[in-house]
Amino acid sequence: MPPAVVLVTGVSRWLGGALAAELAADPGIDRVIGVDTVPPAPEVLRRLGRTEFVRADIRNPLIGKVIESAAVDTVVHMNISATPASAGGRVSMKELNVIGSMQLLAACQRSPRVRRLVLKSTSAVYGASPRDPAVFSETMQARRVPGGGFAKDSLDIEGYVRSFARRRPDVGVAVLRFTNLIGPRIDSLLSGFFRMPVIPTALGYDARVQLLHEDDAVAVLARAATGDFVGTVNVGAQGTVLLSQAIRRLGRVQLPLPEAAMGSLGRLTRRPGLVDWSPEQMRFLNFGRVVDTRVLREDFGYSPHYTTAEALADYGRTLPPVVDPQLVAGVTGGVRTAVGRLAGGLTTASSLCTPRRRPAPSVPGLRAVHDA
C-alpha cells in the first residue's frame, strides 16, 4: 500500500529536494510535506512541484504538531548535517543531528498514524582504520568506533532509531547506510575535496573509494519511502577506485605530504570552510572503506545504474581539468613502456653475460663401469 502523506526533512538541500520532487511526481501519494529550518533556494523550490514546504526546526517539539495535523504516515529523515561549517559549528551540528533526531522520533512515536520511517544514514558508522576488513556487511561493526563528528552522530541516531523500532513494532523502519555521494549537482564531502586543483594526500596511503551516483541515491530513497523493506542496508555502487586513480581521472594534481603535515593543513582549510578535513574524514582518505551491497541488490531489490567509475566520470564532466587526463594516461603509458623495454633489455643482457656451462670431460671407461 503506497503512503498517503509523506514528510521529508532537509528539503532545502539538493538531495532532500530531489527526493521530495520525486515523491511529488507520484500520483499515488496524496501529499508531500517538506520541512527545513531555511527556505529552499529558488531553483530548488521550482523543482519541488506540489511539495508543501513548512519552515520548521526538528529540534523544536512543534514538529509533532506538523506530523499530527497533516496526518503524516511516512517520515523520511534526511536533515542530518555532515560538516560543522554547514551547520554553523560543531555544537550546532550536534544539536541538529542528535537532538533534532530525538525530537522527530518522539513526535513519530506519539503519532498513531505514522507507519513507516526511513533514515538516511551513512557507511561512516563503520569507521576507517588499518584493521578494517576488505568489505563491511550490515552485521559488522566498526573496528575503531568513531569518536566524534558526523560518524559519531550517525551512530547515536541509529541507536535512537533502533530504540524507536522496539517501542513501535508496528512501524516499518528502514536504515540506509550510504557510501560517499557524488554527481554533477550534489554538494558532498568528496566533491569539495575533488574540486581542489592540487589535492594533498598522505604519503604512503592510497585508499579504496566506493561511491554512489546522486541519481541512484534519489531512486533508493524513493523506493524506501514507498516500499516495504525493513532493516538496515548498505547503499553503494559496484566497484571501487583508488584515491590516486580518482585524482588522475578528474585531471587534478596529487600532492603527497607526510601524514603529520596533513593535520596542520586540515586545520587551515577547515576554519574558513573550504574543505572538511575532520579527523574522521582524514582517516577515510587514508584507509578508505568498502561495503557489501548484496542486501541492496537481492533483498531491497535495487541495482545502481552507475558503477563507482561511471559516477566519478559523470561528476568529472563538470570539472575543468587542471591536467588533461589523456595527457596523464599517455605519459603514464609511455613510462610503463619504457620501463618494460628497460626490464627486457636488462634480462637479455643478463642472459648474455651468464657463462655457459661446459660439458663434463669424457673419462675413458667411465660409461662402461657405470653400465656394469
DORO-353173 format. One record per residue: residue number from 1; residue in three letters; chain; x, y, z of N, C-alpha, C in turn. Coordinates in steps of 0.2 Angstrom, whole numbers. Example, Ala and Ser with C-alpha at 12.3 -4.5 7.8 and 13.67 -1.06 7.14 Angstrom:
NODE   k   r c   n_X   n_Y   n_Z  ca_X  ca_Y  ca_Z   c_X   c_Y   c_Z
NODE   1 ALA A    66   -28    39    62   -22    39    66   -16    39
NODE   2 SER A    64   -11    35    68    -5    36    64     0    39
***
This chain:
NODE   k   r c   n_X   n_Y   n_Z  ca_X  ca_Y  ca_Z   c_X   c_Y   c_Z
NODE   1 MET A     4    -6     0     0     0     0     4     6     0
NODE   2 PRO A     4    11    -5     8    17    -5     6    21     0
NODE   3 PRO A    11    26     2    10    31     8     5    36     5
NODE   4 ALA A     1    39    10    -4    44     8     0    51     9
NODE   5 VAL A     3    52    15     6    58    16    13    57    19
NODE   6 VAL A    18    60    15    25    59    17    28    65    19
NODE   7 LEU A    32    65    24    36    71    27    43    70    26
NODE   8 VAL A    46    74    23    54    74    21    57    79    25
NODE   9 THR A    62    78    29    66    83    32    72    85    28
NODE  10 GLY A    74    91    28    80    93    25    79    94    17
NODE  11 VAL A    73    97    16    72    98     8    76   104     5
NODE  12 SER A    79   108     9    82   114     7    89   112     4
NODE  13 ARG A    91   106     5    97   103     2    95   100    -4
NODE  14 TRP A   101    98    -9    99    96   -15    96    89   -15
NODE  15 LEU A    99    84   -11    96    78   -11    89    77    -8
NODE  16 GLY A    88    81    -2    81    81     1    76    84    -4
NODE  17 GLY A    78    90    -8    73    92   -13    72    88   -18
NODE  18 ALA A    77    84   -21    76    80   -26    72    74   -24
NODE  19 LEU A    72    71   -18    68    66   -16    61    69   -16
NODE  20 ALA A    60    75   -13    53    77   -12    50    78   -19
NODE  21 ALA A    54    81   -24    51    82   -30    49    75   -34
NODE  22 GLU A    53    70   -32    52    63   -35    45    60   -32
NODE  23 LEU A    44    61   -26    38    59   -22    32    63   -25
NODE  24 ALA A    33    69   -25    28    74   -28    25    72   -35
NODE  25 ALA A    30    69   -39    28    67   -45    24    60   -46
NODE  26 ASP A    23    57   -40    20    51   -40    12    52   -38
NODE  27 PRO A     8    50   -43     1    52   -42    -2    48   -36
NODE  28 GLY A     1    42   -34    -2    38   -29    -1    41   -22
NODE  29 ILE A     3    46   -21     4    50   -15     0    56   -15
NODE  30 ASP A    -4    57    -9    -9    62    -9    -5    69    -7
NODE  31 ARG A     0    69    -2     3    75    -1    10    73     1
NODE  32 VAL A    15    78    -1    22    78     1    23    84     5
NODE  33 ILE A    26    84    11    27    90    15    35    90    16
NODE  34 GLY A    38    95    14    45    96    15    46   101    21
NODE  35 VAL A    51    99    25    52   103    31    60   105    32
NODE  36 ASP A    61   111    33    68   113    34    68   119    38
NODE  37 THR A    74   121    41    75   127    45    75   133    41
NODE  38 VAL A    78   132    35    78   138    30    75   136    24
NODE  39 PRO A    72   142    20    68   140    14    73   138     8
NODE  40 PRO A    70   134     4    75   132    -2    77   137    -6
NODE  41 ALA A    82   136   -10    84   141   -15    79   141   -21
NODE  42 PRO A    78   147   -24    73   147   -30    73   141   -34
NODE  43 GLU A    79   139   -37    79   133   -41    77   127   -38
NODE  44 VAL A    78   126   -32    76   120   -28    68   121   -27
NODE  45 LEU A    66   127   -25    59   127   -24    55   126   -31
NODE  46 ARG A    57   128   -36    54   127   -43    53   119   -44
NODE  47 ARG A    59   116   -42    59   109   -43    54   105   -39
NODE  48 LEU A    52   107   -33    48   104   -28    41   102   -31
NODE  49 GLY A    39   105   -36    32   104   -38    27   105   -33
NODE  50 ARG A    23   100   -32    17   101   -27    19   100   -20
NODE  51 THR A    25    99   -19    28    99   -12    26   105    -7
NODE  52 GLU A    23   103    -2    21   109     3    27   110     8
NODE  53 PHE A    30   116     7    36   117    11    33   121    18
NODE  54 VAL A    36   118    24    35   120    30    41   122    33
NODE  55 ARG A    42   129    35    48   131    39    48   129    46
NODE  56 ALA A    51   124    48    51   121    55    58   118    57
NODE  57 ASP A    59   119    63    65   116    66    64   109    70
NODE  58 ILE A    67   104    67    65    97    70    68    97    78
NODE  59 ARG A    72   102    80    74   102    87    68   105    91
NODE  60 ASN A    63   108    88    58   110    92    52   105    93
NODE  61 PRO A    49   104    98    44    99    99    38   101    95
NODE  62 LEU A    38   107    92    32   109    87    32   104    81
NODE  63 ILE A    37   101    79    37    96    74    32    91    74
NODE  64 GLY A    30    90    81    25    85    82    18    87    80
NODE  65 LYS A    17    94    80    11    96    78    10    96    70
NODE  66 VAL A    16    97    67    16    96    60    14    89    58
NODE  67 ILE A    17    84    61    15    77    59     8    76    61
NODE  68 GLU A     6    78    66    -1    76    69    -6    80    64
NODE  69 SER A    -5    86    63   -11    90    59   -11    88    52
NODE  70 ALA A    -5    86    49    -6    84    42    -7    76    41
NODE  71 ALA A    -8    73    47    -9    65    46    -4    62    43
NODE  72 VAL A     3    63    44     8    60    41     9    53    43
NODE  73 ASP A    10    48    37    10    41    39    17    39    37
NODE  74 THR A    21    43    33    28    41    32    33    47    33
NODE  75 VAL A    38    45    36    43    50    38    50    48    35
NODE  76 VAL A    53    53    31    60    51    28    64    57    31
NODE  77 HIS A    69    54    36    73    59    39    80    60    36
NODE  78 MET A    81    66    33    87    67    29    91    73    32
NODE  79 ASN A    88    77    37    91    83    39    96    81    44
NODE  80 ILE A   102    78    42   107    77    46   113    80    43
NODE  81 SER A   117    84    46   122    88    44   129    84    44
NODE  82 ALA A   133    85    38   139    81    38   145    85    40
NODE  83 THR A   145    91    40   150    96    41   148   101    46
NODE  84 PRO A   153   103    51   151   108    55   150   115    52
NODE  85 ALA A   154   116    46   153   123    43   146   124    40
NODE  86 SER A   143   119    38   136   119    35   131   120    41
NODE  87 ALA A   132   118    47   128   119    52   129   124    57
NODE  88 GLY A   134   128    56   136   134    60   140   132    66
NODE  89 GLY A   144   127    65   149   125    70   147   118    73
NODE  90 ARG A   152   115    77   151   108    79   145   107    84
NODE  91 VAL A   145   113    88   139   112    93   132   112    90
NODE  92 SER A   131   117    85   125   117    82   124   111    78
NODE  93 MET A   129   108    75   129   102    71   126    96    75
NODE  94 LYS A   129    96    81   127    90    85   120    91    88
NODE  95 GLU A   118    97    89   111    99    91   106    97    86
NODE  96 LEU A   108    99    80   103    97    74   103    90    73
NODE  97 ASN A   109    87    73   109    79    71   106    75    77
NODE  98 VAL A   108    76    83   106    71    88   100    74    92
NODE  99 ILE A   100    80    94    94    82    97    88    83    93
NODE 100 GLY A    89    85    86    84    85    81    81    79    80
NODE 101 SER A    85    74    79    83    67    78    78    64    84
NODE 102 MET A    81    66    90    77    63    96    70    66    96
NODE 103 GLN A    69    73    94    63    76    94    58    73    89
NODE 104 LEU A    61    72    83    57    69    77    55    62    79
NODE 105 LEU A    59    58    82    57    51    84    52    51    89
NODE 106 ALA A    52    56    94    47    57    99    41    59    96
NODE 107 ALA A    41    63    91    34    65    88    31    59    84
NODE 108 CYS A    36    55    81    33    49    77    30    44    82
NODE 109 GLN A    33    43    88    31    39    92    24    40    95
NODE 110 ARG A    23    47    96    16    49    99    11    49    93
NODE 111 SER A    13    49    87     8    49    82     6    42    80
NODE 112 PRO A    -1    40    81    -3    33    79    -3    32    72
NODE 113 ARG A    -3    38    68    -4    37    60     3    35    57
NODE 114 VAL A     8    37    60    15    35    57    16    28    57
NODE 115 ARG A    17    25    51    18    18    50    24    16    46
NODE 116 ARG A    28    21    44    34    20    41    39    25    42
NODE 117 LEU A    46    24    44    51    28    45    57    26    41
NODE 118 VAL A    60    31    37    66    30    33    71    34    36
NODE 119 LEU A    77    32    38    83    36    40    88    35    35
NODE 120 LYS A    90    41    32    96    42    28   103    42    33
NODE 121 SER A   106    36    33   112    36    37   118    36    33
NODE 122 THR A   124    33    35   130    34    31   134    27    33
NODE 123 SER A   138    25    28   143    20    29   149    22    34
NODE 124 ALA A   149    29    36   154    31    40   154    28    47
NODE 125 VAL A   148    25    49   147    22    55   152    16    56
NODE 126 TYR A   154    13    50   159     8    51   166    10    52
NODE 127 GLY A   167    17    52   174    20    54   179    18    48
NODE 128 ALA A   185    20    49   190    19    45   197    18    49
NODE 129 SER A   200    12    48   206    10    51   210     5    48
NODE 130 PRO A   216     4    49   220    -1    46   218    -8    47
NODE 131 ARG A   214    -9    52   212   -16    54   205   -18    51
NODE 132 ASP A   203   -13    47   196   -15    44   196   -21    39
NODE 133 PRO A   191   -24    39   190   -30    34   190   -27    27
NODE 134 ALA A   191   -31    22   191   -29    15   184   -26    13
NODE 135 VAL A   178   -29    16   172   -27    14   167   -27    21
NODE 136 PHE A   163   -22    22   159   -22    28   152   -24    26
NODE 137 SER A   149   -29    29   142   -31    28   138   -27    34
NODE 138 GLU A   131   -28    33   127   -24    38   127   -27    45
NODE 139 THR A   130   -33    46   130   -36    53   137   -34    56
NODE 140 MET A   141   -31    53   148   -29    56   147   -22    59
NODE 141 GLN A   152   -22    64   153   -15    67   160   -12    66
NODE 142 ALA A   161    -6    68   167    -3    67   173    -6    71
NODE 143 ARG A   178    -7    68   184   -10    72   187    -4    76
NODE 144 ARG A   186     2    74   188     8    78   182    12    78
NODE 145 VAL A   179    13    84   172    16    84   174    24    83
NODE 146 PRO A   170    27    79   171    35    78   170    38    85
NODE 147 GLY A   175    43    86   175    46    92   171    53    92
NODE 148 GLY A   169    55    86   166    62    86   164    63    79
NODE 149 GLY A   161    69    78   159    71    71   153    68    68
NODE 150 PHE A   152    68    62   147    66    58   146    58    59
NODE 151 ALA A   151    54    59   151    47    60   148    45    67
NODE 152 LYS A   150    49    72   148    48    79   140    50    80
NODE 153 ASP A   139    55    77   132    57    77   127    52    74
NODE 154 SER A   129    49    68   126    44    64   125    38    69
NODE 155 LEU A   130    36    72   130    30    76   124    31    82
NODE 156 ASP A   124    37    85   120    39    90   112    39    87
NODE 157 ILE A   112    42    81   105    42    78   102    35    77
NODE 158 GLU A   107    31    74   104    24    73   102    20    79
NODE 159 GLY A   106    22    85   104    19    91    97    21    93
NODE 160 TYR A    96    27    92    89    30    94    83    27    90
NODE 161 VAL A    85    26    83    80    23    79    79    16    81
NODE 162 ARG A    84    12    83    83     5    85    78     5    91
NODE 163 SER A    79    10    96    75    10   102    68    12   100
NODE 164 PHE A    67    16    95    60    18    92    57    12    89
NODE 165 ALA A    61     8    86    58     2    82    56    -3    87
NODE 166 ARG A    59    -3    93    57    -8    98    50    -6   102
NODE 167 ARG A    50     1   103    44     4   106    38     4   101
NODE 168 ARG A    39     5    95    34     5    90    35    -1    85
NODE 169 PRO A    34    -7    86    35   -13    82    30   -12    76
NODE 170 ASP A    25    -8    76    20    -8    71    23    -3    65
NODE 171 VAL A    28     0    66    31     5    61    37     1    58
NODE 172 GLY A    36     1    51    42    -2    47    48     3    47
NODE 173 VAL A    53     1    49    59     6    49    65     3    44
NODE 174 ALA A    67     8    40    72     6    35    78    11    37
NODE 175 VAL A    84     8    38    90    12    39    95    11    33
NODE 176 LEU A    96    17    29   100    17    23   107    19    24
NODE 177 ARG A   112    15    24   119    17    25   122    19    18
NODE 178 PHE A   122    25    17   125    27    10   133    28    10
NODE 179 THR A   136    26     5   143    27     4   143    35     2
NODE 180 ASN A   149    37     0   150    44    -2   146    45    -8
NODE 181 LEU A   142    51    -8   138    53   -14   142    57   -19
NODE 182 ILE A   141    57   -25   144    61   -30   140    62   -36
NODE 183 GLY A   141    67   -39   137    69   -45   138    76   -47
NODE 184 PRO A   135    78   -53   136    85   -56   132    90   -52
NODE 185 ARG A   127    88   -48   123    93   -45   124    93   -37
NODE 186 ILE A   125    88   -34   125    87   -27   132    90   -24
NODE 187 ASP A   131    93   -18   137    95   -15   139    91    -9
NODE 188 SER A   144    86   -10   145    81    -5   152    83    -2
NODE 189 LEU A   154    78     3   161    79     6   166    78     1
NODE 190 LEU A   165    73    -3   171    72    -8   171    77   -14
NODE 191 SER A   165    79   -16   165    84   -21   169    90   -20
NODE 192 GLY A   169    93   -14   173    98   -12   181    97   -12
NODE 193 PHE A   182    91   -10   189    88   -10   192    88   -17
NODE 194 PHE A   188    85   -22   190    84   -28   190    91   -32
NODE 195 ARG A   187    96   -30   187   102   -34   193   106   -33
NODE 196 MET A   197   104   -28   204   107   -27   208   106   -33
NODE 197 PRO A   212   111   -36   216   109   -42   222   105   -40
NODE 198 VAL A   225   106   -34   230   102   -31   227    99   -25
NODE 199 ILE A   228    92   -25   224    88   -19   230    85   -15
NODE 200 PRO A   231    87    -9   236    84    -4   233    78    -2
NODE 201 THR A   238    73    -2   236    66     1   242    64     6
NODE 202 ALA A   240    59    10   245    57    15   250    52    11
NODE 203 LEU A   256    54    12   261    50     9   261    43    12
NODE 204 GLY A   261    38     7   261    31     9   254    28     9
NODE 205 TYR A   249    31     8   242    29     8   239    30     1
NODE 206 ASP A   235    25     0   231    25    -6   224    21    -5
NODE 207 ALA A   219    25    -3   213    22    -1   209    19    -6
NODE 208 ARG A   205    14    -5   200    12   -10   193    16    -8
NODE 209 VAL A   190    18   -13   185    23   -13   179    19   -17
NODE 210 GLN A   173    19   -13   167    17   -16   162    22   -16
NODE 211 LEU A   159    24   -22   155    30   -22   147    28   -24
NODE 212 LEU A   143    33   -24   136    32   -26   134    38   -30
NODE 213 HIS A   131    37   -36   129    42   -40   123    45   -37
NODE 214 GLU A   122    52   -38   116    56   -35   109    53   -37
NODE 215 ASP A   109    51   -43   103    49   -46   101    42   -43
NODE 216 ASP A   106    38   -42   104    31   -38   102    33   -31
NODE 217 ALA A   105    38   -28   103    39   -21    96    41   -20
NODE 218 VAL A    94    46   -25    87    48   -25    82    42   -26
NODE 219 ALA A    84    37   -31    80    31   -33    79    27   -27
NODE 220 VAL A    85    26   -23    85    21   -17    80    24   -12
NODE 221 LEU A    81    31   -10    77    34    -5    69    34    -7
NODE 222 ALA A    68    35   -13    61    35   -16    58    28   -15
NODE 223 ARG A    62    23   -17    60    16   -16    59    14    -9
NODE 224 ALA A    63    16    -4    62    15     3    56    18     6
NODE 225 ALA A    55    24     3    49    28     6    42    25     4
NODE 226 THR A    42    22    -2    36    19    -5    35    12    -4
NODE 227 GLY A    41     8    -2    41     1    -2    40    -2     5
NODE 228 ASP A    41    -8     6    40   -11    12    46   -14    15
NODE 229 PHE A    52   -12    13    59   -15    16    59   -13    23
NODE 230 VAL A    61   -18    27    63   -16    34    69   -19    36
NODE 231 GLY A    73   -15    39    80   -17    41    85   -12    39
NODE 232 THR A    92   -14    39    97   -10    38   100   -12    31
NODE 233 VAL A   102    -7    27   105    -9    20   111    -4    18
NODE 234 ASN A   116    -7    16   122    -3    13   120    -1     6
NODE 235 VAL A   121     5     5   119     8    -2   126    10    -5
NODE 236 GLY A   128     7   -10   134     9   -14   134     6   -21
NODE 237 ALA A   138     9   -25   139     7   -32   143     1   -32
NODE 238 GLN A   143    -3   -38   148    -8   -39   155    -6   -41
NODE 239 GLY A   160    -9   -38   167    -7   -40   170    -2   -35
NODE 240 THR A   176    -1   -36   180     4   -32   185     7   -36
NODE 241 VAL A   188    12   -34   194    16   -37   198    18   -32
NODE 242 LEU A   205    18   -33   210    20   -28   209    28   -28
NODE 243 LEU A   211    31   -23   211    38   -22   215    41   -27
NODE 244 SER A   221    38   -29   226    41   -33   223    41   -41
NODE 245 GLN A   219    35   -42   216    34   -49   211    40   -49
NODE 246 ALA A   206    41   -44   201    46   -45   204    53   -46
NODE 247 ILE A   210    55   -43   213    61   -44   215    62   -51
NODE 248 ARG A   218    57   -53   221    57   -60   215    57   -65
NODE 249 ARG A   210    53   -64   204    53   -69   201    60   -69
NODE 250 LEU A   201    64   -64   197    70   -64   202    76   -66
NODE 251 GLY A   208    74   -68   213    79   -70   216    84   -65
NODE 252 ARG A   216    81   -59   219    85   -53   226    83   -52
NODE 253 VAL A   229    87   -48   236    86   -47   237    83   -40
NODE 254 GLN A   240    77   -39   241    75   -32   247    77   -29
NODE 255 LEU A   247    79   -22   252    82   -19   253    77   -12
NODE 256 PRO A   257    72   -13   258    68    -7   262    72    -1
NODE 257 LEU A   260    72     5   263    75    10   264    70    16
NODE 258 PRO A   269    72    21   269    67    27   263    68    31
NODE 259 GLU A   261    62    34   255    62    37   254    67    43
NODE 260 ALA A   260    69    46   260    74    51   258    81    48
NODE 261 ALA A   259    82    42   258    89    39   250    89    37
NODE 262 MET A   247    84    37   240    84    35   236    87    40
NODE 263 GLY A   237    86    46   234    88    52   234    96    52
NODE 264 SER A   240    99    51   240   106    51   236   109    45
NODE 265 LEU A   237   106    39   233   108    33   226   108    34
NODE 266 GLY A   224   102    38   216   102    39   214   107    43
NODE 267 ARG A   218   109    48   215   115    52   215   121    48
NODE 268 LEU A   220   122    44   220   129    40   214   129    35
NODE 269 THR A   212   123    32   207   124    27   200   123    30
NODE 270 ARG A   199   120    36   193   119    39   190   125    42
NODE 271 ARG A   194   129    45   192   136    48   188   140    43
NODE 272 PRO A   191   141    37   187   146    33   181   142    29
NODE 273 GLY A   180   135    31   175   131    27   177   129    20
NODE 274 LEU A   183   129    18   185   127    12   184   120    10
NODE 275 VAL A   187   115    14   186   108    14   186   105    21
NODE 276 ASP A   181   100    21   181    97    28   187    92    29
NODE 277 TRP A   191    94    33   197    89    35   197    87    42
NODE 278 SER A   191    85    44   190    82    51   194    76    51
NODE 279 PRO A   196    74    58   200    68    59   197    62    55
NODE 280 GLU A   190    61    56   187    55    53   187    55    45
NODE 281 GLN A   187    61    42   187    62    35   195    60    33
NODE 282 MET A   199    62    37   206    61    35   208    53    36
NODE 283 ARG A   205    50    41   206    43    41   203    39    35
NODE 284 PHE A   197    42    33   194    39    27   198    40    21
NODE 285 LEU A   201    45    20   205    47    14   212    43    15
NODE 286 ASN A   214    40    21   220    36    21   218    29    20
NODE 287 PHE A   213    26    23   212    19    23   206    17    19
NODE 288 GLY A   201    22    17   196    20    13   190    16    17
NODE 289 ARG A   185    14    13   180    10    16   176     7    10
NODE 290 VAL A   174     1    10   170    -3     5   165    -7     9
NODE 291 VAL A   159    -7     6   153   -10     9   151   -16     4
NODE 292 ASP A   148   -21     7   144   -26     3   137   -24     2
NODE 293 THR A   136   -24    -5   129   -22    -7   124   -28    -9
NODE 294 ARG A   126   -34    -6   121   -39    -8   114   -38    -6
NODE 295 VAL A   113   -36     0   107   -35     3   103   -29    -2
NODE 296 LEU A   106   -24    -4   103   -19    -8   101   -22   -14
NODE 297 ARG A   105   -27   -18   103   -29   -24    97   -35   -23
NODE 298 GLU A    98   -39   -18    94   -45   -18    88   -44   -13
NODE 299 ASP A    89   -41    -8    83   -40    -3    79   -34    -4
NODE 300 PHE A    83   -28    -5    80   -22    -6    77   -21   -13
NODE 301 GLY A    81   -25   -18    78   -25   -25    80   -19   -29
NODE 302 TYR A    86   -17   -28    89   -11   -32    96   -12   -34
NODE 303 SER A    97   -11   -40   104   -12   -43   106    -5   -45
NODE 304 PRO A   111    -1   -43   113     5   -45   114     5   -53
NODE 305 HIS A   112    10   -56   113    11   -63   121    13   -65
NODE 306 TYR A   124    17   -60   131    19   -61   135    15   -57
NODE 307 THR A   141    13   -60   146    10   -56   150    16   -52
NODE 308 THR A   155    14   -48   159    19   -45   163    23   -50
NODE 309 ALA A   166    20   -55   170    23   -60   165    27   -64
NODE 310 GLU A   159    25   -66   155    29   -70   152    35   -66
NODE 311 ALA A   151    34   -60   148    40   -56   154    45   -55
NODE 312 LEU A   160    43   -55   166    48   -54   166    51   -61
NODE 313 ALA A   166    48   -67   166    51   -73   161    56   -74
NODE 314 ASP A   155    54   -72   149    59   -73   150    66   -69
NODE 315 TYR A   153    65   -63   155    71   -59   161    75   -63
NODE 316 GLY A   165    71   -66   171    74   -69   169    78   -75
NODE 317 ARG A   164    77   -78   162    82   -83   160    89   -81
NODE 318 THR A   159    90   -75   158    97   -73   164   100   -71
NODE 319 LEU A   170    97   -71   176   100   -68   181   101   -74
NODE 320 PRO A   183   108   -75   188   109   -79   195   106   -77
NODE 321 PRO A   198   101   -81   204    98   -78   210   103   -78
NODE 322 VAL A   214   102   -72   220   105   -72   225   102   -76
NODE 323 VAL A   225    96   -76   229    92   -81   225    87   -85
NODE 324 ASP A   226    87   -92   222    83   -96   223    76   -94
NODE 325 PRO A   217    72   -92   218    65   -91   221    61   -96
NODE 326 GLN A   220    63  -103   223    59  -108   230    60  -108
NODE 327 LEU A   232    66  -107   240    68  -106   243    63  -101
NODE 328 VAL A   240    63   -95   242    59   -90   242    52   -91
NODE 329 ALA A   237    49   -95   237    42   -97   243    41  -102
NODE 330 GLY A   244    46  -107   249    45  -112   256    45  -109
NODE 331 VAL A   257    49  -104   264    49  -101   265    43   -97
NODE 332 THR A   259    41   -93   260    35   -89   261    29   -93
NODE 333 GLY A   257    29   -99   258    23  -103   265    23  -106
NODE 334 GLY A   268    29  -108   275    29  -111   280    27  -106
NODE 335 VAL A   279    29   -99   284    27   -94   283    20   -93
NODE 336 ARG A   277    17   -93   277    10   -92   280     6   -98
NODE 337 THR A   279     8  -104   283     5  -110   290     6  -109
NODE 338 ALA A   293    12  -107   300    12  -107   303     8  -101
NODE 339 VAL A   299     7   -96   301     3   -90   301    -4   -93
NODE 340 GLY A   296    -6   -96   296   -13   -99   301   -15  -104
NODE 341 ARG A   303   -10  -108   309   -11  -113   315   -11  -109
NODE 342 LEU A   316    -7  -104   322    -7  -100   323   -14   -96
NODE 343 ALA A   317   -16   -93   317   -23   -90   319   -28   -95
NODE 344 GLY A   316   -28  -101   318   -33  -106   325   -33  -108
NODE 345 GLY A   328   -27  -109   335   -26  -111   339   -29  -105
NODE 346 LEU A   338   -27   -99   342   -30   -93   342   -37   -93
NODE 347 THR A   336   -40   -94   335   -48   -94   339   -51  -100
NODE 348 THR A   339   -48  -106   343   -50  -111   351   -50  -110
NODE 349 ALA A   353   -44  -107   360   -43  -106   362   -48  -100
NODE 350 SER A   358   -49   -96   359   -54   -90   360   -61   -93
NODE 351 SER A   356   -62   -98   357   -69  -101   363   -70  -105
NODE 352 LEU A   365   -64  -108   371   -64  -112   378   -65  -108
NODE 353 CYS A   377   -61  -102   383   -61   -98   384   -67   -94
NODE 354 THR A   379   -72   -93   379   -78   -89   383   -83   -93
NODE 355 PRO A   389   -85   -90   393   -90   -93   390   -97   -94
NODE 356 ARG A   391   -99  -100   388  -106  -102   392  -111   -98
NODE 357 ARG A   388  -116   -96   391  -122   -93   394  -127   -98
NODE 358 ARG A   401  -128   -97   404  -133  -102   402  -140  -100
NODE 359 PRO A   402  -144  -105   401  -151  -104   406  -154  -100
NODE 360 ALA A   404  -159   -96   409  -163   -92   414  -167   -96
NODE 361 PRO A   420  -167   -95   425  -170   -99   424  -178   -99
NODE 362 SER A   425  -181  -104   424  -188  -105   430  -192  -102
NODE 363 VAL A   428  -196   -98   433  -201   -95   433  -208   -98
NODE 364 PRO A   438  -210  -101   438  -217  -104   436  -222   -99
NODE 365 GLY A   432  -226  -101   430  -232   -97   424  -231   -91
NODE 366 LEU A   423  -224   -91   418  -222   -86   411  -225   -87
NODE 367 ARG A   409  -224   -93   402  -227   -95   402  -234   -95
NODE 368 ALA A   407  -238   -96   407  -245   -96   406  -247   -89
NODE 369 VAL A   410  -243   -84   409  -245   -77   403  -244   -74
NODE 370 HIS A   400  -238   -76   393  -236   -74   388  -241   -76
NODE 371 ASP A   388  -243   -83   383  -248   -85   384  -255   -82
NODE 372 ALA A   390  -256   -80   391  -263   -77   388  -263   -70
***
